[in-house]
Amino acid sequence: MPDVCSLPKIDHVSFSQVALFETCPAKWFLERVMKVPTESNPALVKGREVHEDIEWALRGMHAHQHPESEAIAAWVREQGIVIDPKNIEVTGSTYLASGMRFEARADAVSDDTVYDWKTSSKGWRKGEEHTRGQAFAYARVFARPNVSYVIVKPDCVIDVRTVSPSQDAIDAYFVKADTVVTAMRSGVYPRVKQRGCWNCPVRNTCKPWLSLEPIVS
């Protein structure tokens, strides 16, 4: 069985990789290891564009292409949040007990808070911020007590959700992440048939509705 560390370009994991593997190991393998071409998602494309806009705004460039980015930049100024330019779109890492490097990328980091800009067409459900493991990853990697999700909807209304993860919750998440790494190293990646298969970006390669046999690397 191959070790995931020896596979091309897989020398670390992240929150998104762990979440993707938990959703469907086959999808993780096809997207992240085999690099199967994926179909573009308009929502993801716009999300990346808005993030780039916000980065330029926070750096004082003010090159807005989307009203959502101006709304978040204005919110940051109104709140008096001071963000060092070197802590905008910043990457950090830590190591799991297994030795695997765990990497996280934050939109912005202040003295006590990690900020994550989110675009949303419908907004978040009440309490949804407490169910996202991303906050545990941010809190440990960047050593900050607070994680704020700054959500902007198409009408530019800002909704801020802040969580302060407990150490026990952070530790539990990273134990789970190590368990996922063990599964990644197994070399067997089951296909998980689910409602979202019809819209999966690697559906033409996977076709789980035709076969639920695992992919063996």
HELIX and SHEET records of a PDB file:
HELIX    1   1 VAL A    4  SER A    6  5                                   3    
HELIX    2   2 PHE A   15  THR A   23  1                                   9    
HELIX    3   3 PRO A   25  TRP A   28  1                                   4    
HELIX    4   4 PHE A   29  VAL A   33  3                                   5    
HELIX    5   5 PRO A   42  LEU A   58  1                                  17    
HELIX    6   6 PRO A   67  GLN A   79  1                                  13    
HELIX    7   7 PRO A   85  ASN A   87  5                                   3    
HELIX    8   8 GLU A  128  THR A  131  5                                   4    
HELIX    9   9 GLN A  134  PHE A  142  1                                   9    
HELIX   10  10 GLN A  167  MET A  184  1                                  18    
HELIX   11  11 ARG A  195  ASN A  199  5                                   5    
HELIX   12  12 ARG A  203  CYS A  206  1                                   4    
SHEET    1   A 3 HIS A  12  SER A  14  0                                        
SHEET    2   A 3 ARG A 101  VAL A 109  1                                        
SHEET    3   A 3 ILE A  88  TYR A  95 -1                                        
SHEET    1   B 5 HIS A  12  SER A  14  0                                        
SHEET    2   B 5 ARG A 101  VAL A 109  1                                        
SHEET    3   B 5 THR A 113  THR A 119 -1                                        
SHEET    4   B 5 ASN A 146  VAL A 152  1                                        
SHEET    5   B 5 ILE A 158  VAL A 163 -1                                        
SHEET    1   C 2 VAL A 188  TYR A 189  0                                        
SHEET    2   C 2 ILE A 215  VAL A 216 -1                                        
END                                                                             
